[in-house]
Amino acid sequence: MNIIAELITALRDKDASRSRSLQPEIGPSELGSCARKVWYRLNSQPVTNADDLKLSAIMGTAIHAAIEEALRLRDPDGTTFELETEVAYNGMKAHVDCYIPEMATIVDWKTVKQRTLSYFPSRQQVWQVQTYGYLMSKGAGRPVENVALVAISRDGDERDVIMHIEPYDESVALDALLWLENIRASAEPPAPEKDAVSYCSNFCKYYDASGEVGCVGIKKENAPTVLIKELSVASASSKYLQIDNEIKALTAEKEAIRSALEGYSGVTEEGVQILWTSVAGRRTVDNAEVEKLLGFIPYKVGKESMRLEVKSINELGGNDVSE
C-alpha cells in the first residue's frame, strides 16, 4: 500500500463531496479571481485538468472547521459568534464564516503562507468580505458596520495571525458584482490572466496545454503585454526590483571590500577578526572520462523548479502594455 497516495486520494475525495465543491453558482470568494476561469464556470466548460493541486485549499478548509468547532465550544449558544451563516440575495448565496452581532462585524478567516502576509489582503479578498456584508445586509436584513479579514499562517504560529478591518462599503460590493456581470455578458472568454507554468498547469481545472478545449494560460513570450491591475502584485513586483537592485549593489560593494582586505590577517582595534584560509577547489565529474569508460553518461534529474524574472518595462525596450 502506498500510504501517501491513499492519504491524498482520501483528502481529494472528501473535498470533492463537499457541497461547495459541487455548487455550480459563482460565490463571493471567486469575485476578482481569474476572469477567464469564472467565464468557464458560468458557461459549464468541461474540466480539462482533473489533476490540479488542491492540498493547500483542503488544509484551509480543515483549519476553518477547527476554528468553527473551537468557537462553538467557547460560545455554545451562538450569541457572541454566529458561525457559517447562510445568506443570499439577488441570485448570489454564500456562507459567512463569522458574524459578531455586538459589533455588527463580519469576519472571514483566511489561511495564507507566512511570507505573503506583507501583501494581505488582496483585492479579491476585500471584494469577497465586502460582498458578504452586502448579502448579510440586503438578504438577511442584519446591520453591518465593518468587515474583517483574519489571516492565519499555515507555516507560522500565534504571533503571525493578523487582521485587516475596514468599514462596510456597499459600493465596493457593487463593483465586485458588476465585474461578475460583465463576465456573464461576454460572448467570448476573457484573455488568460495567470502564468501557465507556475500557476495554471498546477492549480486550474480548465488548463489545457493543447488549447483545443480549455485555457493555455499566459506564455512567457506574452507576459509583458498583459496589464496587471492587482495592487498587491504591483507593490510586490516593485519591492522585488528594489531588493534585487540593493543585492546587486551590496554584492559589488562586498567584492570591493574583499579586495581591500587582501593581504591582511589579524584583529582590528574594534575587535573584528580578519582571517584568510585556503579552500579546496570544487570537484566535478569528468564527463568525457565517464563516457569513455561506460559508453554513456548517467544523469540524475532533480525536482523541477520555477525561475522568476522581474524587470522594469524600460528594460524590455518600452513595450506597449494593453489590457
DOBA-415159 format. One line per 5 residues: number of its first residue (from 1); their letters; for each residue x, y, z of N, C-alpha, C. Coordinates in Angstrom, 3 decimals. Example, Ala and Ser with C-alpha at 12.3 -4.5 7.8 and 13.67 -1.06 7.14 Angstrom:
REM DOBA-415159
1) as) 13.190,-5.690,7.800,12.300,-4.500,7.800,13.200,-3.300,7.800  12.850,-2.250,7.080,13.670,-1.060,7.140,12.900,0.030,7.870
***
This chain:
REM DOBA-415159
1) mniia) 0.842,-1.208,0.000,0.000,0.000,0.000,0.871,1.251,0.000  0.546,2.190,-0.858,1.214,3.489,-0.875,0.432,4.417,0.051  0.962,4.636,1.263,0.224,5.399,2.281,-0.017,6.837,1.834  0.989,7.446,1.209,0.836,8.835,0.758,-0.270,8.935,-0.283  -0.258,8.010,-1.253,-1.282,8.026,-2.297,-2.672,7.837,-1.699
6) elita) -2.789,6.941,-0.717,-4.079,6.710,-0.061,-4.555,7.972,0.655  -3.621,8.650,1.344,-3.975,9.874,2.068,-4.463,10.948,1.115  -3.694,11.199,0.048,-4.071,12.245,-0.904,-5.408,11.934,-1.557  -5.612,10.675,-1.940,-6.875,10.278,-2.566,-8.044,10.487,-1.613  -7.857,10.113,-0.346,-8.919,10.285,0.646,-9.265,11.763,0.837
11) lrdkd) -8.239,12.595,0.926,-8.474,14.036,1.113,-9.180,14.642,-0.092  -8.748,14.273,-1.287,-9.353,14.825,-2.506,-10.793,14.337,-2.671  -11.047,13.068,-2.357,-12.408,12.544,-2.475,-13.352,13.237,-1.502  -12.875,13.460,-0.282,-13.717,14.144,0.711,-14.003,15.568,0.280  -12.991,16.250,-0.252,-13.178,17.624,-0.707,-14.169,17.675,-1.868
16) asrsr) -14.089,16.713,-2.759,-14.977,16.693,-3.925,-16.429,16.482,-3.537  -16.659,15.881,-2.362,-18.032,15.613,-1.930,-18.666,16.787,-1.196  -17.873,17.802,-0.876,-18.405,18.960,-0.155,-19.410,19.706,-1.017  -20.408,20.271,-0.382,-21.452,20.970,-1.125,-20.894,22.135,-1.923  -19.869,22.811,-1.383,-19.316,23.954,-2.092,-18.548,23.518,-3.336
21) slqpe) -17.955,22.317,-3.290,-17.259,21.817,-4.459,-18.242,21.470,-5.566  -19.478,21.091,-5.174,-20.490,20.723,-6.142,-21.345,21.911,-6.563  -21.202,23.036,-5.895,-22.029,24.208,-6.164,-21.725,24.796,-7.537  -22.722,24.889,-8.414,-22.468,25.413,-9.757,-22.410,26.938,-9.813  -23.038,27.612,-8.840,-23.095,29.067,-8.867,-21.758,29.692,-8.472
26) igpse) -21.529,30.902,-8.968,-20.345,31.666,-8.580,-20.587,32.262,-7.207  -19.606,32.096,-6.312,-19.736,32.642,-4.970,-18.834,33.841,-4.762  -19.004,34.552,-3.653,-18.192,35.744,-3.385,-16.690,35.493,-3.397  -16.237,34.281,-3.028,-14.803,34.006,-2.986,-14.167,34.038,-4.374  -14.975,33.940,-5.428,-14.447,33.930,-6.796,-14.435,35.314,-7.445
31) lgsca) -15.059,36.288,-6.796,-15.096,37.643,-7.348,-13.689,38.246,-7.335  -13.232,38.692,-8.484,-11.883,39.249,-8.577,-10.818,38.219,-8.849  -11.207,36.965,-9.016,-10.232,35.931,-9.361,-10.004,35.961,-10.868  -9.491,34.885,-11.442,-9.241,34.854,-12.881,-10.561,34.950,-13.639  -10.730,36.003,-14.427,-11.979,36.228,-15.150,-12.264,35.106,-16.143
36) rkvwy) -11.228,34.594,-16.756,-11.415,33.512,-17.732,-11.953,32.250,-17.043  -11.415,31.932,-15.878,-11.873,30.775,-15.128,-13.338,30.934,-14.732  -13.716,32.133,-14.298,-15.102,32.396,-13.929,-16.016,32.256,-15.147  -15.565,32.748,-16.315,-16.348,32.630,-17.546,-16.581,31.155,-17.879  -15.537,30.340,-17.719,-15.672,28.903,-17.963,-16.714,28.294,-17.022
41) rlnsq) -16.671,28.695,-15.754,-17.643,28.179,-14.777,-19.059,28.565,-15.163  -19.253,29.812,-15.569,-20.581,30.288,-15.944,-21.108,29.585,-17.182  -20.211,29.144,-18.035,-20.605,28.528,-19.296,-20.422,27.007,-19.323  -20.330,26.416,-18.129,-20.257,24.958,-17.986,-19.168,24.324,-18.841  -18.004,24.944,-18.817,-16.868,24.417,-19.571,-16.433,23.064,-19.000
46) pvtna) -16.153,22.073,-19.850,-15.683,20.778,-19.339,-14.330,20.918,-18.632  -14.138,20.143,-17.597,-12.861,20.127,-16.878,-11.814,19.444,-17.749  -10.668,20.101,-17.899,-9.588,19.554,-18.734,-8.335,19.230,-17.930  -8.351,19.541,-16.644,-7.177,19.299,-15.805,-7.647,18.783,-14.446  -7.997,17.511,-14.406,-8.546,16.920,-13.178,-7.491,16.726,-12.103
51) ddlkl) -6.231,16.848,-12.466,-5.152,16.623,-11.503,-4.602,17.924,-10.913  -5.385,19.007,-10.947,-4.919,20.256,-10.344,-4.694,20.055,-8.850  -3.706,20.787,-8.326,-3.294,20.602,-6.927,-4.281,21.267,-5.979  -4.687,20.549,-4.928,-5.743,21.035,-4.041,-5.354,21.039,-2.564  -4.173,20.541,-2.229,-3.872,20.290,-0.821,-3.939,21.555,0.034
56) saimg) -3.424,22.689,-0.479,-3.452,23.906,0.337,-4.888,24.340,0.609  -5.770,24.202,-0.388,-7.179,24.546,-0.185,-7.838,23.576,0.795  -7.485,22.302,0.702,-8.042,21.304,1.621,-7.603,21.598,3.050  -6.343,21.971,3.226,-5.847,22.316,4.560,-6.533,23.582,5.075  -6.800,24.518,4.174,-7.526,25.722,4.566,-8.919,25.393,5.072
61) taiha) -9.594,24.461,4.397,-10.919,24.018,4.827,-10.856,23.362,6.202  -9.814,22.562,6.415,-9.662,21.892,7.712,-9.449,22.909,8.836  -8.672,23.946,8.559,-8.448,24.990,9.568,-9.738,25.738,9.861  -10.527,26.020,8.818,-11.827,26.662,9.016,-12.711,25.816,9.942  -12.726,24.510,9.704,-13.547,23.615,10.521,-13.076,23.613,11.971
66) aieea) -11.750,23.656,12.172,-11.208,23.674,13.533,-11.579,24.969,14.244  -11.542,26.089,13.523,-11.928,27.379,14.115,-13.400,27.367,14.507  -14.240,26.858,13.588,-15.674,26.804,13.872,-15.951,25.963,15.118  -15.307,24.802,15.227,-15.505,23.933,16.380,-15.065,24.619,17.673  -13.915,25.302,17.612,-13.395,25.962,18.810,-14.319,27.090,19.275
71) lrlrd) -14.835,27.874,18.330,-15.708,28.991,18.698,-17.070,28.504,19.186  -17.532,27.375,18.649,-18.801,26.828,19.151,-18.646,26.322,20.586  -17.491,25.760,20.908,-17.247,25.328,22.285,-17.176,26.533,23.224  -16.604,27.619,22.731,-16.472,28.828,23.553,-17.810,29.553,23.694  -18.640,29.447,22.675,-19.924,30.162,22.660,-21.023,29.193,22.198
76) pdgtt) -21.384,28.220,23.028,-22.312,27.163,22.603,-23.688,27.674,22.189  -24.120,28.797,22.731,-25.443,29.322,22.387,-25.430,30.164,21.109  -24.228,30.484,20.625,-24.139,31.271,19.395,-24.582,32.710,19.552  -24.508,33.229,20.771,-24.941,34.616,20.988,-23.832,35.613,20.652  -22.583,35.190,20.816,-21.458,36.078,20.525,-20.984,35.911,19.085
81) felet) -20.851,34.670,18.654,-20.373,34.381,17.297,-21.440,33.603,16.529  -21.939,34.185,15.471,-22.850,33.472,14.568,-21.982,32.901,13.442  -21.902,31.568,13.387,-20.948,30.908,12.507,-21.635,30.255,11.306  -20.935,30.307,10.171,-21.403,29.671,8.935,-22.855,30.046,8.622  -23.131,31.338,8.684,-24.474,31.834,8.401,-24.711,31.881,6.903
86) evayn) -25.767,31.231,6.441,-26.093,31.250,5.013,-26.854,32.524,4.686  -26.381,33.222,3.678,-27.026,34.461,3.235,-27.206,34.398,1.728  -28.224,35.076,1.235,-28.484,35.065,-0.210,-29.231,36.343,-0.592  -28.943,36.814,-1.800,-29.646,37.999,-2.305,-29.413,38.115,-3.805  -30.470,38.345,-4.519,-30.403,38.628,-5.957,-29.579,37.578,-6.732
91) gmkah) -29.805,36.314,-6.420,-29.170,35.248,-7.180,-27.815,34.794,-6.678  -27.273,35.429,-5.650,-25.985,35.006,-5.097,-26.169,34.574,-3.652  -25.559,33.450,-3.317,-25.632,32.977,-1.942,-24.232,32.654,-1.432  -24.108,32.624,-0.120,-22.799,32.376,0.481,-22.976,31.935,1.925  -21.889,31.439,2.492,-21.834,31.121,3.916,-20.790,32.037,4.553
96) vdcyi) -21.245,32.868,5.474,-20.360,33.809,6.161,-19.667,33.092,7.311  -18.333,33.149,7.345,-17.584,32.445,8.382,-18.039,32.839,9.781  -18.106,34.145,10.025,-18.427,34.605,11.381,-19.070,35.991,11.330  -20.179,36.133,12.039,-20.833,37.431,12.198,-20.940,37.710,13.688  -20.450,38.878,14.100,-20.473,39.255,15.513,-21.536,40.339,15.696
101) pemat) -22.741,39.969,16.179,-23.843,40.938,16.283,-23.499,42.163,17.118  -22.794,41.953,18.228,-22.475,43.064,19.127,-21.664,44.146,18.420  -20.848,43.752,17.460,-20.003,44.691,16.723,-20.530,44.972,15.321  -21.614,44.272,14.937,-22.148,44.373,13.570,-21.013,44.195,12.558  -20.208,43.169,12.799,-18.991,42.945,12.010,-18.960,41.529,11.451
106) ivdwk) -18.596,41.445,10.182,-18.385,40.158,9.524,-16.897,39.844,9.553  -16.548,38.596,9.881,-15.153,38.163,9.921,-14.988,36.968,8.998  -13.980,37.029,8.157,-13.686,35.915,7.255,-12.274,35.422,7.541  -12.124,34.119,7.762,-10.813,33.538,8.050,-10.094,33.222,6.742  -8.820,33.570,6.674,-8.009,33.277,5.503,-6.741,32.543,5.932
111) tvkqr) -6.441,31.447,5.276,-5.179,30.751,5.532,-4.192,31.125,4.439  -3.007,31.538,4.852,-2.009,32.058,3.920,-0.627,31.508,4.272  0.327,31.785,3.420,1.719,31.487,3.731,2.313,32.671,4.487  3.204,32.384,5.406,3.774,33.441,6.242,4.461,34.515,5.410  5.142,34.103,4.346,5.887,35.081,3.566,5.000,36.011,2.749
116) tlsyf) 3.694,35.714,2.657,2.794,36.576,1.888,2.010,37.548,2.773  2.248,37.517,4.082,1.474,38.358,4.996,1.619,39.848,4.704  2.785,40.242,4.175,3.017,41.664,3.899,2.082,42.194,2.818  1.518,41.296,2.006,0.670,41.720,0.899,-0.777,41.283,1.104  -1.153,41.111,2.349,-2.516,40.767,2.720,-3.246,42.034,3.135
121) psrqq) -4.511,42.256,2.680,-5.312,41.376,1.832,-5.209,41.777,0.360  -5.653,40.890,-0.510,-5.718,41.179,-1.942,-7.063,41.809,-2.276  -7.176,42.344,-3.487,-8.458,42.900,-3.930,-9.538,41.831,-3.891  -9.193,40.624,-4.313,-10.162,39.528,-4.335,-10.702,39.258,-2.934  -9.828,39.258,-1.926,-10.257,39.002,-0.558,-11.138,40.124,-0.020
126) vwqvq) -10.797,41.367,-0.363,-11.613,42.506,0.069,-12.983,42.454,-0.600  -12.996,42.179,-1.898,-14.278,42.063,-2.604,-15.144,40.981,-1.974  -14.528,39.869,-1.618,-15.288,38.767,-1.032,-15.963,39.180,0.267  -15.207,39.746,1.194,-15.779,40.051,2.501,-16.753,41.227,2.417  -16.514,42.176,1.505,-17.472,43.263,1.320,-18.774,42.734,0.709
131) tygyl) -18.673,41.748,-0.156,-19.876,41.142,-0.729,-20.634,40.358,0.331  -19.927,39.723,1.253,-20.596,39.100,2.387,-21.420,40.142,3.155  -20.819,41.314,3.357,-21.535,42.390,4.038,-22.794,42.792,3.284  -22.676,42.845,1.962,-23.815,43.212,1.105,-24.925,42.171,1.219  -24.573,40.895,1.154,-25.570,39.826,1.234,-26.199,39.767,2.626
136) mskga) -25.385,39.996,3.663,-25.908,39.985,5.025,-26.881,41.138,5.232  -26.520,42.305,4.699,-27.346,43.497,4.863,-28.630,43.406,4.047  -28.497,43.073,2.761,-29.657,43.061,1.866,-30.485,41.792,2.000  -29.803,40.653,2.096,-30.524,39.387,2.111,-31.053,38.986,3.470  -30.276,39.235,4.515,-30.674,38.831,5.862,-31.209,39.995,6.690
141) grpve) -31.040,41.208,6.181,-31.528,42.382,6.912,-30.799,42.644,8.203  -29.545,42.203,8.290,-28.762,42.402,9.504,-27.851,43.614,9.332  -27.623,44.376,10.386,-26.734,45.542,10.281,-25.281,45.116,10.102  -24.577,45.799,9.231,-23.147,45.536,9.021,-22.415,46.875,9.039  -21.546,47.039,10.006,-20.760,48.272,10.111,-19.328,48.076,9.613
146) nvalv) -18.759,46.908,9.888,-17.383,46.634,9.490,-17.262,45.236,8.908  -16.226,45.064,8.099,-15.879,43.723,7.610,-14.409,43.498,7.929  -14.072,42.265,8.299,-12.703,41.974,8.721,-12.209,40.693,8.060  -10.922,40.673,7.781,-10.236,39.502,7.258,-9.125,39.134,8.232  -9.141,37.900,8.705,-8.118,37.435,9.642,-7.246,36.423,8.922
151) aisrd) -5.952,36.727,8.810,-5.003,35.857,8.118,-4.315,34.942,9.122  -4.400,33.640,8.866,-3.775,32.638,9.720,-2.714,31.933,8.896  -1.477,32.046,9.318,-0.363,31.478,8.554,-0.279,29.977,8.750  -0.314,29.233,7.632,-0.214,27.776,7.709,1.153,27.325,8.194  2.172,28.160,7.973,3.530,27.786,8.376,4.063,28.707,9.462
156) gderd) 3.161,29.356,10.208,3.570,30.251,11.282,3.045,29.787,12.628  2.921,30.730,13.566,2.372,30.411,14.875,1.440,31.534,15.298  1.071,31.550,16.600,0.105,32.542,17.077,0.552,33.978,16.852  1.846,34.212,16.817,2.362,35.573,16.635,2.190,36.075,15.213  1.850,35.186,14.295,1.750,35.561,12.888,0.315,35.795,12.431
161) vimhi) -0.661,35.698,13.341,-2.053,35.949,12.983,-2.274,37.454,12.919  -2.775,37.938,11.779,-3.022,39.379,11.629,-4.450,39.601,11.138  -4.942,40.831,11.317,-6.305,41.150,10.910,-6.336,42.450,10.120  -7.137,42.462,9.078,-7.446,43.680,8.326,-8.930,43.960,8.544  -9.256,45.166,8.995,-10.653,45.541,9.208,-10.909,46.883,8.547
166) epyde) -12.075,47.019,7.932,-12.433,48.272,7.276,-13.949,48.437,7.339  -14.450,49.677,7.189,-15.902,49.893,7.214,-16.585,49.172,6.056  -17.776,48.680,6.309,-18.553,48.080,5.224,-18.884,49.167,4.207  -18.664,48.864,2.937,-18.879,49.822,1.862,-19.645,49.121,0.740  -20.923,49.436,0.622,-21.759,48.775,-0.380,-21.225,48.974,-1.794
171) svald) -20.618,50.129,-2.062,-20.128,50.411,-3.410,-19.028,49.442,-3.829  -18.223,48.981,-2.860,-17.165,48.013,-3.176,-17.789,46.695,-3.604  -18.814,46.267,-2.879,-19.512,45.034,-3.240,-20.161,45.163,-4.608  -20.734,46.309,-4.902,-21.380,46.512,-6.197,-20.355,46.500,-7.332  -19.155,47.013,-7.074,-18.076,46.928,-8.078,-17.753,45.465,-8.376
176) allwl) -17.681,44.658,-7.322,-17.379,43.245,-7.491,-18.474,42.533,-8.279  -19.712,42.843,-7.968,-20.833,42.205,-8.658,-20.933,42.672,-10.108  -20.572,43.931,-10.375,-20.545,44.425,-11.752,-19.475,43.698,-12.557  -18.333,43.444,-11.921,-17.262,42.668,-12.566,-17.795,41.319,-13.014  -18.568,40.680,-12.144,-19.138,39.374,-12.473,-20.143,39.486,-13.612
181) enira) -20.987,40.506,-13.569,-22.000,40.653,-14.621,-21.369,40.931,-15.973  -20.271,41.663,-16.003,-19.574,41.917,-17.265,-19.032,40.616,-17.859  -18.547,39.746,-16.997,-18.065,38.445,-17.474,-19.234,37.604,-17.964  -20.322,37.641,-17.232,-21.500,36.862,-17.607,-22.038,37.298,-18.977  -21.940,38.594,-19.255,-22.477,39.129,-20.502,-21.550,38.917,-21.698
186) saepp) -20.308,38.508,-21.440,-19.338,38.344,-22.519,-19.630,37.082,-23.340  -19.626,37.231,-24.663,-19.851,36.085,-25.550,-18.598,35.234,-25.696  -17.435,35.824,-25.450,-16.168,35.130,-25.580,-15.441,35.104,-24.240  -14.632,34.087,-23.996,-13.876,34.052,-22.733,-12.855,35.174,-22.673  -12.681,35.800,-21.515,-11.649,36.834,-21.363,-10.262,36.258,-21.617
191) apekd) -9.310,37.145,-21.841,-7.926,36.712,-22.079,-7.375,36.028,-20.832  -6.427,35.104,-20.992,-5.792,34.462,-19.834,-5.139,35.500,-18.929  -5.154,35.230,-17.616,-4.601,36.173,-16.644,-3.445,35.591,-15.839  -3.335,34.270,-15.809,-2.348,33.626,-14.955,-1.259,32.956,-15.786  -0.079,32.838,-15.170,1.052,32.205,-15.842,0.811,30.705,-15.989
196) avsyc) 1.046,30.197,-17.200,0.777,28.789,-17.487,1.636,27.842,-16.675  2.931,28.163,-16.522,3.867,27.234,-15.888,3.736,27.242,-14.367  3.749,28.427,-13.772,3.780,28.499,-12.305,2.409,28.372,-11.663  1.328,28.594,-12.440,0.006,28.571,-11.826,-0.989,27.656,-12.542  -1.320,27.978,-13.783,-2.441,27.298,-14.455,-2.295,25.783,-14.500
201) snfck) -1.124,25.299,-14.902,-0.945,23.860,-15.045,-1.094,23.126,-13.711  -0.847,23.827,-12.614,-0.914,23.204,-11.292,-2.243,23.428,-10.575  -2.879,24.585,-10.805,-3.998,24.959,-9.944,-5.314,25.254,-10.662  -5.362,25.124,-11.972,-6.612,25.429,-12.676,-7.176,24.180,-13.344  -8.437,23.882,-13.055,-9.056,22.683,-13.636,-9.429,22.865,-15.099
206) yydas) -9.273,24.098,-15.607,-9.574,24.343,-17.018,-8.305,24.495,-17.859  -7.149,24.216,-17.282,-5.906,24.305,-18.044,-5.871,23.204,-19.103  -5.451,23.596,-20.294,-5.362,22.649,-21.414,-4.164,23.046,-22.260  -3.071,22.325,-22.136,-1.838,22.674,-22.843,-2.039,22.732,-24.351  -2.965,21.931,-24.875,-3.194,21.925,-26.324,-3.984,23.143,-26.782
211) gevgc) -4.763,23.727,-25.882,-5.592,24.871,-26.258,-6.818,24.491,-27.058  -7.071,23.207,-27.241,-8.202,22.762,-28.053,-9.538,22.929,-27.340  -9.535,22.767,-26.011,-10.781,22.864,-25.256,-10.695,23.944,-24.179  -9.670,23.841,-23.347,-9.536,24.758,-22.222,-8.570,25.894,-22.481  -7.922,26.345,-21.405,-7.061,27.531,-21.441,-5.586,27.134,-21.376
216) vgikk) -4.779,27.783,-22.187,-3.335,27.504,-22.174,-2.597,28.410,-21.193  -3.297,29.393,-20.603,-2.634,30.325,-19.696,-1.761,31.307,-20.449  -1.006,32.101,-19.706,-0.106,33.090,-20.306,1.244,32.446,-20.559  1.689,32.522,-21.791,3.012,32.022,-22.141,4.048,33.102,-21.853  5.281,32.694,-21.657,6.358,33.617,-21.294,6.482,34.763,-22.291
221) enapt) 6.375,34.453,-23.567,6.581,35.482,-24.585,5.456,36.518,-24.605  4.307,36.185,-23.996,3.181,37.115,-23.999,3.039,37.898,-22.699  3.767,37.497,-21.675,3.578,38.092,-20.352,3.739,39.609,-20.307  4.751,40.219,-20.980,4.917,41.666,-20.876,3.761,42.481,-21.438  2.879,41.875,-22.260,1.781,42.627,-22.855,0.520,42.615,-22.005
226) vlike) 0.528,41.890,-20.895,-0.663,41.770,-20.065,-0.621,42.804,-18.941  -1.683,43.595,-18.819,-1.747,44.610,-17.772,-2.303,43.995,-16.486  -1.522,44.046,-15.419,-1.933,43.507,-14.120,-2.412,44.664,-13.247  -3.682,44.599,-12.816,-4.267,45.699,-12.045,-4.239,45.472,-10.532  -3.909,44.256,-10.103,-3.910,43.940,-8.679,-2.847,44.751,-7.953
231) lsvas) -3.273,45.584,-6.995,-2.344,46.492,-6.306,-1.290,45.733,-5.504  -1.672,44.616,-4.902,-0.703,43.861,-4.110,0.399,43.296,-5.001  0.057,42.930,-6.236,1.056,42.421,-7.173,1.989,43.539,-7.610  1.418,44.725,-7.868,2.238,45.875,-8.244,3.221,46.227,-7.134  2.750,46.213,-5.899,3.603,46.520,-4.762,4.706,45.484,-4.604
236) assky) 4.333,44.203,-4.740,5.312,43.128,-4.578,6.377,43.166,-5.663  5.972,43.435,-6.907,6.945,43.452,-8.009,7.916,44.627,-7.869  7.407,45.786,-7.438,8.284,46.944,-7.226,9.279,46.679,-6.106  8.797,46.061,-5.025,9.667,45.739,-3.904,10.719,44.719,-4.320  10.327,43.754,-5.159,11.257,42.748,-5.638,12.395,43.402,-6.415
241) lqidn) 12.037,44.333,-7.315,13.051,45.042,-8.096,13.988,45.839,-7.184  13.391,46.502,-6.189,14.194,47.299,-5.260,15.200,46.424,-4.511  14.718,45.305,-3.976,15.600,44.405,-3.227,16.664,43.817,-4.140  16.276,43.434,-5.352,17.226,42.856,-6.300,18.341,43.842,-6.621  17.980,45.109,-6.827,18.991,46.138,-7.115,19.897,46.371,-5.907
246) eikal) 19.303,46.329,-4.704,20.102,46.520,-3.493,21.085,45.364,-3.308  20.632,44.143,-3.613,21.512,42.981,-3.504,22.686,43.108,-4.471  22.403,43.538,-5.703,23.467,43.703,-6.693,24.477,44.755,-6.236  23.954,45.878,-5.694,24.845,46.944,-5.236,25.682,46.482,-4.049  25.037,45.771,-3.118,25.765,45.294,-1.941,26.785,44.225,-2.314
251) taeke) 26.454,43.387,-3.287,27.401,42.363,-3.736,28.646,42.998,-4.336  28.425,44.043,-5.157,29.563,44.746,-5.761,30.412,45.418,-4.687  29.739,46.026,-3.694,30.464,46.691,-2.603,31.241,45.671,-1.772  30.629,44.502,-1.545,31.291,43.460,-0.769,32.564,42.985,-1.474  32.499,42.818,-2.795,33.666,42.380,-3.550,34.777,43.426,-3.516
256) airsa) 34.389,44.704,-3.556,35.387,45.779,-3.478,36.086,45.769,-2.118  35.304,45.561,-1.051,35.877,45.494,0.303,36.787,44.288,0.430  36.392,43.186,-0.176,37.212,41.975,-0.126,38.596,42.240,-0.723  38.613,42.966,-1.834,39.896,43.314,-2.459,40.745,44.165,-1.532  40.078,45.074,-0.803,40.807,45.956,0.113,41.412,45.201,1.292
261) legys) 40.854,44.023,1.604,41.330,43.241,2.751,42.406,42.226,2.371  42.682,42.119,1.101,43.678,41.138,0.663,45.042,41.418,1.305  45.666,40.369,1.837,46.994,40.506,2.440,46.976,40.794,3.922  45.792,41.068,4.491,45.698,41.390,5.920,45.109,40.217,6.698  45.717,39.890,7.823,45.198,38.890,8.749,45.455,39.406,10.154
266) gvtee) 44.475,39.260,11.007,44.629,39.751,12.379,43.308,40.238,12.929  43.399,41.107,13.935,42.205,41.632,14.602,42.301,43.155,14.632  41.222,43.822,14.250,41.216,45.288,14.274,41.014,45.784,15.694  41.224,47.076,15.895,41.035,47.671,17.222,39.583,47.565,17.683  38.671,47.441,16.716,37.251,47.292,17.081,36.889,45.844,17.396
271) gvqil) 37.861,44.945,17.301,37.597,43.553,17.635,37.071,42.719,16.483  37.317,43.144,15.237,36.898,42.374,14.073,38.075,41.551,13.572  37.878,40.241,13.483,38.951,39.360,13.039,38.950,39.226,11.517  40.147,39.287,10.937,40.331,39.058,9.503,41.203,37.822,9.359  40.694,36.818,8.677,41.416,35.562,8.565,41.192,34.972,7.180
276) wtsva) 42.285,34.684,6.502,42.224,34.055,5.184,42.592,32.587,5.322  41.812,31.705,4.728,42.122,30.274,4.738,41.993,29.726,3.322  42.724,28.692,3.074,42.685,28.058,1.759,41.494,27.110,1.671  40.737,27.225,0.601,39.565,26.378,0.379,39.812,25.530,-0.854  39.594,24.227,-0.727,39.822,23.323,-1.857,38.927,23.685,-3.027
281) grrtv) 39.461,23.530,-4.213,38.673,23.803,-5.401,37.526,22.826,-5.556  36.504,23.229,-6.278,35.329,22.391,-6.467,35.681,21.165,-7.312  35.249,20.007,-6.856,35.487,18.773,-7.595,34.284,18.486,-8.491  34.528,18.246,-9.758,33.461,17.926,-10.696,33.788,16.622,-11.411  32.763,15.978,-11.876,32.932,14.720,-12.610,33.441,15.019,-14.014
286) dnaev) 34.406,14.261,-14.433,34.934,14.384,-15.789,34.001,13.609,-16.725  33.066,14.311,-17.351,32.066,13.659,-18.186,32.694,12.884,-19.350  33.711,13.463,-19.926,34.353,12.806,-21.066,34.966,11.475,-20.648  35.590,11.424,-19.447,36.204,10.206,-18.968,35.149,9.153,-18.620  34.033,9.625,-18.013,32.955,8.703,-17.666,32.365,8.068,-18.921
291) ekllg) 32.141,8.894,-19.935,31.579,8.375,-21.180,32.539,7.392,-21.849  33.841,7.658,-21.716,34.837,6.767,-22.300,34.797,5.399,-21.613  34.577,5.396,-20.282,34.575,4.156,-19.519,33.261,3.385,-19.635  32.130,4.135,-19.591,30.827,3.474,-19.574,30.146,3.424,-20.933  30.542,4.319,-21.798,29.863,4.412,-23.091,28.676,5.348,-23.061
296) fipyk) 28.343,5.856,-21.885,27.243,6.826,-21.738,27.462,7.589,-20.432  26.712,8.684,-20.257,26.813,9.481,-19.034,25.502,9.362,-18.267  25.494,8.752,-17.081,24.258,8.657,-16.296,23.938,9.997,-15.616  22.681,10.404,-15.696,22.270,11.664,-15.080,21.148,11.413,-14.075  21.203,12.146,-13.003,20.122,12.136,-12.027,19.419,13.484,-12.115
301) vgkes) 18.146,13.470,-12.462,17.397,14.712,-12.665,16.689,15.102,-11.374  16.926,16.318,-10.928,16.299,16.817,-9.715,14.886,17.308,-9.959  14.227,17.733,-8.897,12.867,18.234,-8.983,12.837,19.551,-9.756  11.854,19.680,-10.628,11.718,20.900,-11.423,11.405,22.090,-10.522  11.985,23.230,-10.828,11.723,24.437,-10.060,11.313,25.559,-11.011
306) mrlev) 10.761,26.628,-10.442,10.306,27.760,-11.237,11.314,28.900,-11.182  11.610,29.484,-12.320,12.501,30.639,-12.371,11.663,31.893,-12.587  11.904,32.904,-11.777,11.146,34.151,-11.856,11.993,35.255,-12.466  11.407,36.011,-13.397,12.056,37.187,-13.972,11.172,38.402,-13.706  11.729,39.418,-13.093,11.010,40.668,-12.852,11.876,41.793,-13.381
311) ksine) 11.376,42.533,-14.358,12.149,43.612,-14.974,11.296,44.864,-15.120  11.951,46.005,-15.136,11.261,47.263,-15.426,10.862,47.269,-16.884  9.739,47.908,-17.206,9.273,47.963,-18.587,10.297,48.637,-19.482  11.109,49.541,-18.930,12.151,50.207,-19.710,13.224,49.218,-20.171  13.457,48.194,-19.326,14.449,47.174,-19.683,13.943,46.269,-20.798
316) lggnd) 12.609,46.286,-20.999,12.021,45.429,-22.024,11.902,46.151,-23.355  12.506,47.318,-23.461,12.501,48.041,-24.730,11.279,48.898,-24.942  10.601,49.249,-23.824,9.458,50.149,-23.963,8.252,49.498,-24.601  8.062,48.199,-24.386,6.908,47.519,-24.967,5.609,48.158,-24.536  4.636,48.197,-25.445,3.319,48.695,-25.091,2.643,47.689,-24.189
321) vse) 1.846,48.194,-23.247,1.099,47.323,-22.362,-0.367,47.525,-22.651  -1.083,46.443,-22.910,-2.513,46.548,-23.223,-3.312,45.650,-22.320  -4.606,45.955,-22.164,-5.477,45.137,-21.320,-5.982,43.939,-22.113
***
